[in-house]
Amino acid sequence: MTQAELADKIHSSQPRIAKAENGDTSVSIELLIRAILATGATPQEIGQVIASTGSILA
């Protein structure tokens, strides 16, 4: 999936997707989660990843 296709799918813009891909801190977590869901991840999978990294972030 291209950046433009993903942007269209989540009603965002290609430059915002490029910023997310490059780790720009101005990108919201909401945009990141919408992008992850659009690529096929489930909310449960996202939750598991967040839960497993919680101890690293603490």
Secondary structure, DSSP 8 states (H G I E B T S, - for coil): --HHHHHHHTT--HHHHHHHHTT-TTS-HHHHHHHHHHTT--HHHHHHHHHHHHHHH-
